[in-house]
Amino acid sequence: MEIFAQRLRELRIQAGYSQQETANKLNIKQQSYSRYELGTGEPSLSVLRDIALVFNVSVDFLLGLSDF
């Protein structure tokens, strides 16, 4: 599993959100969000930014460029 998908899933679980709740927060479909966690889809830059804001992490962390 690629690092983005792994970190995304871990952050969602730590926050106690379902995939549907997370998708709602990002204003995207649950199916799109599920593909991000599976590593079969990639978010747009604006969605990537929104993911970082929702989970209060950096985009660098999401992409595996930093460990915090």
Secondary structure, DSSP 8 states (H G I E B T S, - for coil): --HHHHHHHHHHHHHT--HHHHHHHHTS-HHHHHHHHHTS----HHHHHHHHHHHT--HHHHTTS---
